[in-house]
Amino acid sequence: MSLKVAIIGRPNVGKSTLFNRLVGKKLALVDDQPGVTRDRRYGKGRLGHMSFDIIDTAGLEEVFDNSIEGMMRQQSEMAFEECDVALFLIDARAGLTPLDNHFADWLRKRKKPVYIIANKHEGVAQDPGLYEAYGLGLGDVYPISAEHGLGIELLYDILEPHWKEWKDGVRDEKKKARQAEAEAQKDAAAEAGDDGFDDFDHEDDFPDDDGETFPSFEIELFEDDEDEDGELIDEGPRDNSKIQLAIVGRPNAGKSTLLNQLLGENRVMTGPQAGLTRDSIAVDWAYEGRPIRLVDTAGMRRKKKIDDRVERLSVSDTLRVIRYAQVVVLMLDATNTMDKQDLTIARMVLEEGRALIIAVNKWDTIIDKAGVMQALRDKLDTSFAQAKGIPVLTFSALTGRGTERLMPTVMDIHDIWSRRIPTSKLNRWLEVVSERHLPPVISGRRIRLRYMTQAKSRPPSFFINCSKAAELPESYTRYLINGLREDFDMPGVPIRINVRSSDNPFAKKKKKR
């Protein structure tokens, strides 16, 4: 929980540029075309020693229907209701507009601190627009240039009192919670007849930053269990780190609808219009106590069909999300399953080494379900031999029917993707499979597979030391990959094998006579 600051204003006044400036990264798409941002985006802003949550919003429009502009206004209003402080941006170059006046009247009725920020103020030429903003009746106006970083120190002066007030409130809440816990323990001890003293020595207690004292304690360390060969027993991933889960697919496949269904709220805009999502929206969530970062992405059309600059930026953003994801859900439209673009996206995900799940949306509209499913599986088997067993789920994101199977599948495929296999098991397995199907003979001598180990997980990657590695056929490598997948139960994830020859230390030495 942190201080929340929302950036609001009409379209094309530089909200996303200021957002990127405060978070220190180019997370939000920026373009001269108005209305690029549609959903609200969250980031971690920093000014000096202050850290706070910053919310980028869509441009405020005076529209109250179910159109795209109306949904953008609703997203901005939700961000304003959620924030602690609002920064109302205007364009100092263009001066005030009727839309600025309309939303200034709306903000004036709300009981939240609002500050007018005159953006795009690079010099005295923009002073007339700056002075006009005083007529909005919302107090002082602060000139900045988000693009060039001018006047950002003024934002520090604005936000520091609110940040200190928030920090004091958090400290008071923690202190009250500790006092209530101490009172509860005291009451429990009194009921049990305890005299309130124990045999522990508290001389080594340590104070925190607020002067509160907490007792020190020791952490008992347990050694990992080992098998008879001294290898760590493989029990799957043991960490509870955040899973990066991306939802990708063609436009209008239901990606945003699925995100809202999982969260149980209208977090992002949805509708029958294709290409409604432009920014990749990340949402922190938890499933059965496991932290998840859900990322909704823009639809990806074929490259030759993209002629809009904003759409190209959206696709580039989606590609970045895939590279940083751990598990990727590829959404398909059941009425048009697995066309060439879907195959391209799936191949891209597997080449990046990510765990892949195929999700067929709008399944409730299909009559011949068995026929459609069989055709889909046949296409997957022929197109993705390198990742056989990719999970395929069918559901309706709009009604929620069948979506309850998605997250258990995500957890299972993530565990497989993160699996590590002990070296001793791998070498025993390598001996068996190489005897079952002997490596080929090259120049009268058979290739010898000497040693195997797992180089890393995520995705499972293995190293094999062998003779004449450069001449080992790709078909034999595929044989080993399929054997790993079957014998160690690793369906649906990309597996990589690198082979290398050992250097002969005597190869360059002259023979002695």
Secondary structure, DSSP 8 states (H G I E B T S, - for coil): ---EEEEE-STTSSHHHHHHHHHTS--S---SSTT---S-EEEEEEETTEEEEEEE-----S--SSSHHHHHHHHHHHHHHH-SEEEEEEETTT---HHHHHHHHHHHTSSS-EEEEEES--SGGGHHHHHHGGGGSSS-EEE-BTTTTBTHHHHHHHHHHHHHHHHHHHHHHHHHHHHHHHHHHHHHHHHHT--S--S---TT-EE-TTS-EE-----------B-TTS-B----------EEEEEEESTTSSHHHHHHHHHTS--S---SSTT---S-EEEEEEETTEEEEEEE------GGG---HHHHHHHHHHHHHHHH-SEEEEEEEGGG-S-HHHHHHHHHHHHTT-EEEEEEE-GGG-S-HHHHHHHHHHHHHHH-GGGTT--EEE--TTT-TTGGGHHHHHHHHHHHHT----HHHHHHHHHHHHHHS---EETTEE--EEEEEEEETTTTEEEEEETTGGGS-HHHHHHHHHHHHHHTT-TTS--EEEEE----TTTTS----
